[in-house]
């Protein structure tokens, strides 16, 4: 059996491989003050089809956090697929998404606990935008009850190597 060849979407993911610094800001609600954080992220390839990103940082209040993202592309679904999990929560987030026509922005959809209604779920998006080989931005959004996407977090990543 012949091994499948990587597609352009797999090669796109390889742009993120490397070492990065991260600076972010976010809010967990309109009545909450913005939080800021700094950290590092190491992204490695798992063969030619997958990447794994491991971020280390300090959350507001001083507690350490580790976040892991896995991403690949499923040619049968014609969708990017992946996971996110964090040392700060007991949930495994499942991603599915698509790259824009310009091949600069990857939008990943997921579902998770609502931040406003106990026991309910909400729709989220993590939007990864590559500005250059050395700068990319992750923006996290939640779908509001009004049907509009609301930004809850932005993190800038800058390559160190």
C-alpha positions as CSV (number, residue, x, y, z in Angstrom):
1,X,0.0,0.0,0.0
2,X,1.3,3.4,-1.0
3,X,1.7,6.0,1.7
4,X,-0.5,9.1,1.1
5,X,1.4,12.3,0.1
6,X,1.0,15.4,2.1
7,X,-1.3,18.0,0.7
8,X,-1.0,21.8,0.6
9,X,-3.0,22.0,3.8
10,X,-0.5,19.7,5.6
11,X,2.4,21.9,4.3
12,X,0.5,25.0,5.5
13,X,0.6,23.6,9.1
14,X,4.4,23.2,8.9
15,X,4.7,27.1,8.8
16,X,4.0,27.0,12.6
17,X,6.8,24.6,13.4
18,X,9.4,26.4,15.6
19,X,9.9,28.2,18.9
20,X,7.7,31.2,19.7
21,X,7.1,33.8,22.4
22,X,3.5,34.6,23.2
23,X,1.8,37.7,24.6
24,X,-2.0,37.7,25.1
25,X,-4.9,39.5,26.4
26,X,-8.5,38.4,27.1
27,X,-11.6,38.8,29.0
28,X,-14.0,36.2,30.5
29,X,-16.9,38.6,30.4
30,X,-17.9,42.2,29.8
31,X,-18.0,42.8,33.6
32,X,-14.4,41.4,34.0
33,X,-11.2,43.4,33.6
34,X,-8.9,42.2,30.8
35,X,-6.3,39.6,31.7
36,X,-2.8,39.6,30.2
37,X,-0.3,36.8,29.9
38,X,3.1,35.9,28.5
39,X,4.6,32.6,27.6
40,X,6.4,30.4,25.2
41,X,5.3,27.9,22.6
42,X,7.1,25.0,21.0
43,X,5.6,23.6,17.8
44,X,6.9,20.4,16.4
45,X,5.9,18.3,13.4
46,X,4.7,14.7,13.8
47,X,5.7,13.4,10.4
48,X,4.4,15.4,7.5
49,X,0.7,15.3,8.5
50,X,0.4,16.7,12.0
51,X,1.8,19.3,14.3
52,X,1.8,19.5,18.1
53,X,2.0,22.8,19.9
54,X,2.9,23.0,23.6
55,X,2.6,26.4,25.3
56,X,3.9,27.2,28.7
57,X,2.9,30.4,30.6
58,X,1.8,32.1,33.7
59,X,-1.8,32.9,34.2
60,X,-3.0,36.1,36.0
61,X,-2.5,35.4,39.7
62,X,0.8,33.6,39.0
63,X,-0.3,30.0,38.5
64,X,1.5,28.1,35.7
65,X,-0.4,26.8,32.7
66,X,0.4,24.3,30.0
67,X,-1.7,24.2,26.8
68,X,-1.5,21.5,24.1
69,X,-2.9,21.8,20.5
70,X,-2.8,19.0,17.9
71,X,-3.6,19.9,14.3
72,X,-3.8,18.0,11.1
73,X,-5.8,17.9,7.9
74,X,-8.3,15.2,6.9
75,X,-8.5,14.9,3.1
76,X,-11.7,12.8,3.2
77,X,-13.5,15.5,5.2
78,X,-11.6,18.3,3.4
79,X,-11.3,19.9,6.9
80,X,-8.6,20.6,9.4
81,X,-9.0,18.6,12.6
82,X,-7.4,18.7,16.0
83,X,-7.7,19.0,19.7
84,X,-6.9,21.5,22.5
85,X,-6.4,20.7,26.2
86,X,-5.0,22.7,29.1
87,X,-3.7,22.1,32.6
88,X,-6.3,24.7,33.7
89,X,-9.4,22.6,32.8
90,X,-10.6,19.0,32.6
91,X,-12.0,19.3,29.0
92,X,-10.8,18.0,25.7
93,X,-11.8,20.5,23.0
94,X,-12.3,19.0,19.5
95,X,-11.5,21.2,16.5
96,X,-12.7,21.2,12.9
97,X,-12.2,24.0,10.5
98,X,-11.1,25.4,7.2
99,X,-8.4,27.6,5.6
100,X,-9.5,30.8,3.9
101,X,-9.0,31.2,0.1
102,X,-5.8,33.4,0.6
103,X,-4.3,30.6,2.8
104,X,-3.6,33.0,5.6
105,X,-6.4,32.3,8.1
106,X,-7.4,29.0,9.6
107,X,-10.7,29.1,11.4
108,X,-11.3,26.2,13.8
109,X,-14.8,25.6,15.2
110,X,-15.4,23.9,18.6
111,X,-18.0,23.6,21.3
112,X,-17.6,23.9,25.0
113,X,-19.1,25.0,28.3
114,X,-21.0,28.3,28.3
115,X,-19.3,31.1,30.2
116,X,-22.7,32.6,31.0
117,X,-25.2,29.8,31.6
118,X,-24.3,27.0,34.0
119,X,-24.7,23.5,32.4
120,X,-25.1,24.7,28.8
121,X,-22.7,24.7,25.9
122,X,-21.6,27.4,23.5
123,X,-19.9,27.6,20.1
124,X,-16.4,28.9,19.9
125,X,-13.9,29.6,17.2
126,X,-10.1,29.8,17.4
127,X,-8.8,31.8,14.4
128,X,-5.1,31.4,13.5
129,X,-3.8,34.1,11.2
130,X,-0.3,34.1,9.8
131,X,1.0,37.6,9.1
132,X,4.6,36.6,8.3
133,X,7.0,33.7,8.8
134,X,7.8,35.2,12.2
135,X,4.4,36.5,13.4
136,X,1.1,34.8,13.8
137,X,-2.0,35.7,15.9
138,X,-4.6,33.5,17.6
139,X,-8.0,35.1,18.2
140,X,-10.7,33.2,20.2
141,X,-14.3,34.0,19.8
142,X,-17.6,32.9,21.4
143,X,-21.0,33.0,19.6
144,X,-23.2,35.3,21.6
145,X,-26.9,34.8,22.3
146,X,-27.5,37.6,19.7
147,X,-25.9,35.4,17.0
148,X,-22.8,37.6,16.8
149,X,-19.2,36.4,17.3
150,X,-17.6,38.1,20.3
151,X,-13.8,38.2,20.7
152,X,-12.7,36.9,24.1
153,X,-8.9,36.5,23.7
154,X,-6.0,37.4,21.4
155,X,-2.5,36.1,21.5
156,X,0.5,37.3,19.4
157,X,3.2,34.7,18.7
158,X,6.7,35.8,17.5
159,X,9.2,33.3,16.3
160,X,12.5,33.0,18.3
161,X,13.8,30.2,16.0
